[in-house]
Structure formats: structure tokens, C-alpha cells
């Protein structure tokens, strides 16, 4: 979570005023940094939500998962 909270400052430090800088287009038609960052950050958020959902599920059914790791 700490890394995710630090991400806006890290992106600003890394790219600064280059968000509109053009580069050769990707296969998805993106040609500026801002266009690439939007789906990338969204994708990272999907991974985070998957992780948080699994962690919540595992806490709820902790005994079930312990039985998988350490059979009776």
C-alpha cells in the first residue's frame, strides 16, 4: 500500500513535464507518456484489488487454508 501511495510523486519525479512528449506509436496507438500511464496504473490497480480480495478471503477462511498447508 505504501508503494501505491507514493506512486503519484514517483511518476511526477520520473516524467515531470514530459507527459505530452511524443514517441513512436505503440501497437495500441498510444504515442504520449500520459496515454500509456493511464491503462498501466489501472492495470496495477486491478492487481492490487485481486490481492486485497484474496487476502480478505483467506482471513475469513483461515482454517481452511491451514488445512491445505498442514493436513490433519
N, C-alpha and C positions, 0 to 999 in steps of 0.2 A: 504494500500500500504506500509505503514511503516513496518508493521509486516512482509510482504513478503520480503522486502529489508533486514531486519535483520535476516532472516531465515538461510542463509549460516553460519553466525558467530555463531548463536544459535546451529545449528547442529554440527558444529565443536567443540564447547564447551561441548555439551552433549555427543558426541560419540568419539571425539578425535581420538585416534589411534585404535579404536575398530571396524572400518568399515569392517575388514576382520574376526572378531570374529565369530565363528560358533555357532549356536544354533539349537535345533531340527527343522527340516524342516516344513514349513507351508504346507497347502493343495495345494498351488500353486508351491511347490518345492523350495521355497526360503529358504536359510539356513545361509545367512550372512546379516548383517545390510544394507550394500550397496544395495543389491538386493531388499530389502523392501523399502528403501528410494526412489529409482528411480520412481516406479509407484505411490508411495504416493505423492511425490512432483508434478508429472504430474497431478494426480487427483485433487490436490489443485489448480493447475493452471487452470484446466477446470472449477472449481467452480468460480474462480476469473474472467475468461473470460465471463462466464454466467452473473455474477453480473454486469460487466462493460457494456456488451451488453444491458442488461435490463435498466441500468441507462441511457445509451445513448438514447435508445428508449423512455424512459419516459420523458427525457428532450425535445426531439423532439416533442412529442405529449402531452405536459404538460396539455393543456386544456382538452383533452380527459380524462385523468386520474383524473383531478379535478372534472369533471362532474360525474365520478363514485363515488367519495367520497362525493361530495356535489351536490346532484341533483338540477336542476334549479327550 
